[in-house]
Every structure is written in C-alpha cells, then in structure tokens.
Amino acid sequence: MNYQNQAKIQLISGVILASTTLTIPVNAQPITPAADGTGTIVNQQDNIINITGGQRSADGGNLFHSFDQFGVNTGQTANFQSSPEINNILGRVVGGNASIINGILQVTGGNSNLFLMNPAGILFGPNASLNVPADFTATTATSIGFGNNNWFQSIGDNNWANLVGNPS
C-alpha cells in the first residue's frame, strides 16, 4: 500500500472514530460541595438542585460557592439561590473533573450575574440552557480578578471579604 492510500485510510478511520465517540451520551457528575470551608449547601429535591450557603464579600455584593464536582443532567435544574443585594454569584469546581451541563443553570431570588469556573473544563450538551436574570460567564481560567489585585482562585484559600466589586 502506498503512502497516499495509507494516509486516506488513517484519515477515514479517525473520522469514523470521532463520529462514533461524539454520539455516546455522557452523564454529568452530581453536584457536590467542596469541604473547604465555603459553606456551600446542595439540596436535591426531585430534579431541582438548590444551591445555598456560601461565603460573602465584605460589601455583601458577591456570593462564592465551591464544588468538588459540578454537573447537571438532562431534566435537572441547578438553582443558585440569590437575594436582591447579591450582584454576582461565583462558583468554582475544585475536584479535577470537567463539568458536563446537559440541564438548566438558573438563578432565583435576585438579579445576580452567574460565573462558573472550572480549570478542568466545562462542556455544554445539546439540552443545556440558561435561566439567569443577568450575565453568565463560564471559564476554564484558574482565577478571576477583582480590584486591588485580589483574585478568586480556583484552588486553595481565598480571602472572601476582600473580593469586592465586580469581577474582571
């Protein structure tokens, strides 16, 4: 077999493998809070996963959550509970697995922006949707900046009180 035919076979094999791999359904990991002192609380009632607790910035405008795993299956809703004084809800995923979102991400109780940070990756499936009253940001960054050179880190300790103002 000549080089040109061998290259065609390899290319076709790769396309077939990729197309069959992409059609395999993937279930999301459950949402579990990280045991890191943030106080994030996750309560599932049927297909609604309520997310409460967390840590607040000194000015009360930012609410921080930390998750070991974060995934939402088809038919599920991850409901971040807010309040009118919360401008931004920021969640980080520290467990090392990608977040797979096939359900709904929603914010209720306030007009908060929602930020989701997972350096291991964030995948949105065909059934993923948003029900948020303001902006949504998903990032694979390792930190999100605030004023005065303060950073919301994806791993390790954070000084929640100093993370005031809007993320940049």
C-alpha positions as a Markdown table, in Angstrom:
| # | Residue | x | y | z |
|---|---|---|---|---|
| 1 | Met | 0.0 | 0.0 | 0.0 |
| 2 | Asn | 1.4 | 3.4 | -0.9 |
| 3 | Tyr | 1.7 | 6.3 | 1.4 |
| 4 | Gln | -1.2 | 8.2 | -0.1 |
| 5 | Asn | -3.7 | 5.3 | 0.4 |
| 6 | Gln | -2.4 | 4.7 | 3.9 |
| 7 | Ala | -3.0 | 8.3 | 4.8 |
| 8 | Lys | -6.5 | 8.2 | 3.4 |
| 9 | Ile | -7.3 | 5.1 | 5.5 |
| 10 | Gln | -6.0 | 6.7 | 8.6 |
| 11 | Leu | -8.0 | 9.8 | 8.0 |
| 12 | Ile | -11.2 | 7.9 | 7.4 |
| 13 | Ser | -10.6 | 5.7 | 10.5 |
| 14 | Gly | -10.1 | 8.9 | 12.5 |
| 15 | Val | -13.3 | 10.4 | 11.2 |
| 16 | Ile | -15.3 | 7.3 | 12.0 |
| 17 | Leu | -13.8 | 7.0 | 15.5 |
| 18 | Ala | -14.6 | 10.7 | 16.1 |
| 19 | Ser | -18.1 | 10.5 | 14.9 |
| 20 | Thr | -18.9 | 7.4 | 17.0 |
| 21 | Thr | -17.2 | 8.9 | 20.0 |
| 22 | Leu | -19.2 | 12.1 | 19.8 |
| 23 | Thr | -22.6 | 10.3 | 19.8 |
| 24 | Ile | -22.0 | 8.4 | 23.0 |
| 25 | Pro | -24.3 | 10.0 | 25.7 |
| 26 | Val | -22.4 | 11.3 | 28.7 |
| 27 | Asn | -24.0 | 11.7 | 32.2 |
| 28 | Ala | -22.9 | 14.5 | 34.3 |
| 29 | Gln | -21.2 | 14.1 | 37.7 |
| 30 | Pro | -23.5 | 15.1 | 40.6 |
| 31 | Ile | -23.2 | 18.5 | 42.2 |
| 32 | Thr | -21.3 | 18.1 | 45.4 |
| 33 | Pro | -20.0 | 20.9 | 47.6 |
| 34 | Ala | -16.3 | 21.1 | 48.4 |
| 35 | Ala | -15.3 | 20.5 | 52.0 |
| 36 | Asp | -13.1 | 23.7 | 52.1 |
| 37 | Gly | -15.0 | 26.0 | 54.4 |
| 38 | Thr | -17.1 | 27.9 | 51.9 |
| 39 | Gly | -20.3 | 26.6 | 53.4 |
| 40 | Thr | -21.9 | 25.8 | 50.1 |
| 41 | Ile | -25.0 | 23.7 | 50.6 |
| 42 | Val | -26.5 | 21.5 | 47.9 |
| 43 | Asn | -30.0 | 20.0 | 48.4 |
| 44 | Gln | -31.7 | 18.0 | 45.7 |
| 45 | Gln | -35.5 | 17.7 | 45.6 |
| 46 | Asp | -36.5 | 15.6 | 42.6 |
| 47 | Asn | -34.9 | 17.2 | 39.6 |
| 48 | Ile | -34.2 | 20.6 | 41.3 |
| 49 | Ile | -30.8 | 21.0 | 42.8 |
| 50 | Asn | -30.9 | 24.0 | 45.2 |
| 51 | Ile | -27.5 | 25.7 | 45.9 |
| 52 | Thr | -27.4 | 27.9 | 49.0 |
| 53 | Gly | -24.9 | 29.0 | 51.7 |
| 54 | Gly | -21.5 | 30.1 | 50.5 |
| 55 | Gln | -19.3 | 32.9 | 51.6 |
| 56 | Arg | -20.0 | 36.7 | 51.0 |
| 57 | Ser | -17.6 | 39.5 | 50.2 |
| 58 | Ala | -17.3 | 42.3 | 52.8 |
| 59 | Asp | -19.7 | 44.5 | 50.9 |
| 60 | Gly | -22.2 | 41.7 | 50.5 |
| 61 | Gly | -22.4 | 42.1 | 46.8 |
| 62 | Asn | -20.6 | 38.8 | 45.9 |
| 63 | Leu | -21.5 | 35.3 | 46.9 |
| 64 | Phe | -18.9 | 32.5 | 46.5 |
| 65 | His | -19.5 | 28.7 | 46.2 |
| 66 | Ser | -17.1 | 25.9 | 45.9 |
| 67 | Phe | -17.9 | 22.5 | 44.5 |
| 68 | Asp | -15.9 | 19.2 | 44.4 |
| 69 | Gln | -18.0 | 18.2 | 41.3 |
| 70 | Phe | -20.5 | 20.1 | 39.3 |
| 71 | Gly | -22.6 | 18.6 | 36.6 |
| 72 | Val | -26.3 | 18.9 | 35.5 |
| 73 | Asn | -28.1 | 16.0 | 33.7 |
| 74 | Thr | -30.9 | 16.4 | 31.2 |
| 75 | Gly | -34.1 | 17.2 | 33.1 |
| 76 | Gln | -32.3 | 18.6 | 36.1 |
| 77 | Thr | -32.0 | 22.3 | 37.2 |
| 78 | Ala | -29.1 | 23.7 | 39.2 |
| 79 | Asn | -30.8 | 26.5 | 41.0 |
| 80 | Phe | -28.4 | 29.1 | 42.6 |
| 81 | Gln | -30.4 | 30.9 | 45.2 |
| 82 | Ser | -29.7 | 34.6 | 45.4 |
| 83 | Ser | -31.1 | 37.8 | 47.1 |
| 84 | Pro | -31.6 | 41.4 | 45.8 |
| 85 | Glu | -28.3 | 42.6 | 47.4 |
| 86 | Ile | -26.1 | 40.0 | 45.6 |
| 87 | Asn | -24.7 | 41.3 | 42.3 |
| 88 | Asn | -22.6 | 38.3 | 41.5 |
| 89 | Ile | -22.6 | 34.6 | 42.2 |
| 90 | Leu | -19.3 | 32.9 | 41.6 |
| 91 | Gly | -18.8 | 29.2 | 41.7 |
| 92 | Arg | -15.6 | 27.2 | 41.4 |
| 93 | Val | -15.1 | 23.5 | 40.8 |
| 94 | Val | -12.0 | 22.1 | 42.5 |
| 95 | Gly | -12.3 | 18.3 | 42.1 |
| 96 | Gly | -10.3 | 18.0 | 38.8 |
| 97 | Asn | -13.2 | 16.7 | 36.6 |
| 98 | Ala | -14.8 | 18.6 | 33.8 |
| 99 | Ser | -18.3 | 19.9 | 34.4 |
| 100 | Ile | -20.9 | 18.5 | 32.0 |
| 101 | Ile | -24.0 | 20.6 | 31.7 |
| 102 | Asn | -27.0 | 19.0 | 30.0 |
| 103 | Gly | -29.7 | 20.6 | 32.0 |
| 104 | Ile | -30.7 | 24.1 | 33.2 |
| 105 | Leu | -28.5 | 26.6 | 35.1 |
| 106 | Gln | -30.7 | 29.1 | 36.9 |
| 107 | Val | -30.6 | 32.0 | 39.4 |
| 108 | Thr | -33.6 | 32.8 | 41.5 |
| 109 | Gly | -34.3 | 35.4 | 44.2 |
| 110 | Gly | -32.2 | 38.2 | 42.8 |
| 111 | Asn | -30.8 | 39.7 | 39.6 |
| 112 | Ser | -27.3 | 38.3 | 40.0 |
| 113 | Asn | -24.7 | 37.6 | 37.3 |
| 114 | Leu | -23.5 | 33.9 | 37.4 |
| 115 | Phe | -19.9 | 32.9 | 37.0 |
| 116 | Leu | -18.8 | 29.2 | 36.8 |
| 117 | Met | -15.0 | 28.5 | 36.9 |
| 118 | Asn | -13.6 | 25.0 | 36.2 |
| 119 | Pro | -10.0 | 24.7 | 35.0 |
| 120 | Ala | -10.7 | 21.1 | 34.1 |
| 121 | Gly | -13.2 | 22.1 | 31.5 |
| 122 | Ile | -16.9 | 22.9 | 31.0 |
| 123 | Leu | -19.0 | 21.1 | 28.4 |
| 124 | Phe | -22.4 | 22.2 | 27.4 |
| 125 | Gly | -24.6 | 19.4 | 25.9 |
| 126 | Pro | -27.5 | 19.7 | 23.5 |
| 127 | Asn | -30.0 | 20.1 | 26.3 |
| 128 | Ala | -28.1 | 22.7 | 28.3 |
| 129 | Ser | -29.9 | 26.0 | 28.8 |
| 130 | Leu | -29.7 | 29.1 | 31.0 |
| 131 | Asn | -32.4 | 30.8 | 33.1 |
| 132 | Val | -30.4 | 33.7 | 34.6 |
| 133 | Pro | -31.6 | 37.3 | 35.1 |
| 134 | Ala | -28.3 | 38.8 | 34.2 |
| 135 | Asp | -25.0 | 37.8 | 32.6 |
| 136 | Phe | -23.5 | 34.3 | 32.6 |
| 137 | Thr | -19.8 | 33.6 | 32.3 |
| 138 | Ala | -18.2 | 30.1 | 32.1 |
| 139 | Thr | -14.4 | 30.0 | 32.2 |
| 140 | Thr | -11.6 | 27.4 | 32.4 |
| 141 | Ala | -9.3 | 30.1 | 34.0 |
| 142 | Thr | -7.6 | 29.4 | 37.3 |
| 143 | Ser | -8.7 | 32.7 | 38.8 |
| 144 | Ile | -11.0 | 35.7 | 38.4 |
| 145 | Gly | -9.7 | 39.1 | 39.2 |
| 146 | Phe | -11.2 | 41.8 | 41.5 |
| 147 | Gly | -9.9 | 45.3 | 42.3 |
| 148 | Asn | -6.7 | 45.9 | 44.3 |
| 149 | Asn | -5.0 | 42.8 | 42.9 |
| 150 | Asn | -7.4 | 40.4 | 44.7 |
| 151 | Trp | -8.2 | 37.1 | 43.0 |
| 152 | Phe | -10.8 | 34.4 | 43.3 |
| 153 | Gln | -8.6 | 31.4 | 43.0 |
| 154 | Ser | -9.8 | 28.1 | 41.5 |
| 155 | Ile | -7.9 | 26.1 | 44.2 |
| 156 | Gly | -6.7 | 26.9 | 47.6 |
| 157 | Asp | -7.7 | 29.5 | 50.1 |
| 158 | Asn | -9.4 | 32.8 | 49.2 |
| 159 | Asn | -9.9 | 35.9 | 51.3 |
| 160 | Trp | -13.7 | 36.2 | 50.6 |
| 161 | Ala | -14.1 | 39.5 | 52.4 |
| 162 | Asn | -11.6 | 41.2 | 50.1 |
| 163 | Leu | -13.3 | 40.1 | 46.8 |
| 164 | Val | -15.5 | 43.1 | 46.5 |
| 165 | Gly | -16.8 | 44.9 | 43.4 |
| 166 | Asn | -17.3 | 43.4 | 40.0 |
| 167 | Pro | -15.1 | 40.6 | 38.7 |
| 168 | Ser | -13.0 | 41.5 | 35.7 |
